[in-house]
Amino acid sequence: MTEGVVVAIGREALLLVLLVAGPVLGLGLVVGLAVSIFQAVTQIQEQTLIFVPKIAAALVAIAIWGSWMLQTLIEYAENLIGSMHLYVK
């Protein structure tokens, strides 16, 4: 296995992580921003108020995109394991 192959596998894995985590992180970011604006407008300075909506948003994102995320990860693992014979000599 050459260094280029290792770098290519690592790059593909990192891009897959960004792609799969993107919906959950994006929705959490939007909800966090909305709660922060609400706190600024109402002058509520409770630091723990933001956690419950963000957790709920993450659960909603997983419920919506979870099957797609799992399918994407399974396809990547199948492709990686299926082509293992090309990498090992």
C-alpha positions in Angstrom: 0.0 0.0 0.0 1.5 3.3 -1.1 1.4 6.6 0.7 -0.9 8.0 -2.0 -3.5 5.2 -1.4 -3.5 5.9 2.3 -3.9 9.6 1.7 -6.8 8.9 -0.7 -8.6 6.6 1.7 -8.1 9.1 4.5 -9.4 12.0 2.4 -12.4 10.0 1.3 -13.2 9.1 4.9 -12.9 12.7 6.1 -15.2 13.9 3.3 -17.7 11.2 4.2 -17.6 12.3 7.9 -18.3 15.9 6.8 -21.1 14.8 4.5 -22.8 12.5 7.1 -22.4 14.9 10.1 -23.4 18.0 8.0 -27.2 17.8 8.5 -27.0 17.3 12.2 -24.5 20.0 12.7 -26.2 22.4 10.4 -29.6 22.0 12.1 -28.0 22.3 15.5 -26.3 25.5 14.3 -29.5 27.0 13.1 -31.4 26.1 16.3 -28.6 27.4 18.4 -28.5 30.7 16.5 -32.3 31.1 16.9 -32.2 30.4 20.6 -29.3 32.8 21.0 -31.2 35.6 19.2 -34.3 34.8 21.4 -32.1 35.1 24.5 -30.7 38.4 23.3 -34.1 39.8 22.5 -35.7 38.8 25.8 -32.5 39.4 27.8 -32.7 35.9 29.3 -29.2 35.0 30.4 -29.7 31.3 31.2 -26.7 29.3 29.8 -28.4 25.9 30.0 -31.4 27.0 28.0 -29.7 26.3 24.6 -29.0 22.7 25.2 -32.5 21.2 25.1 -33.5 22.7 21.8 -30.1 21.7 20.2 -30.5 18.1 21.4 -34.0 18.0 20.1 -32.8 19.4 16.8 -30.1 16.7 16.6 -32.7 14.0 17.3 -35.0 15.4 14.6 -32.1 15.5 12.1 -31.2 11.9 12.9 -34.8 10.9 12.5 -35.1 12.7 9.1 -31.7 11.8 7.6 -30.7 8.8 9.7 -31.4 6.2 7.1 -29.5 8.1 4.4 -26.6 8.5 6.8 -26.5 4.8 7.6 -26.8 3.8 4.0 -24.0 6.1 3.0 -21.7 4.7 5.8 -22.6 1.1 4.8 -21.8 1.8 1.1 -18.4 3.3 2.1 -17.6 0.3 4.3 -18.7 -2.2 1.7 -16.6 -0.5 -1.0 -13.5 -0.3 1.3 -13.8 -3.9 2.5 -14.6 -5.1 -1.1 -11.5 -3.4 -2.5 -9.2 -4.5 0.4 -7.5 -7.1 -1.8 -6.2 -4.2 -4.0 -4.6 -2.5 -1.0 -3.0 -5.5 0.7 -0.1 -7.4 -1.0 
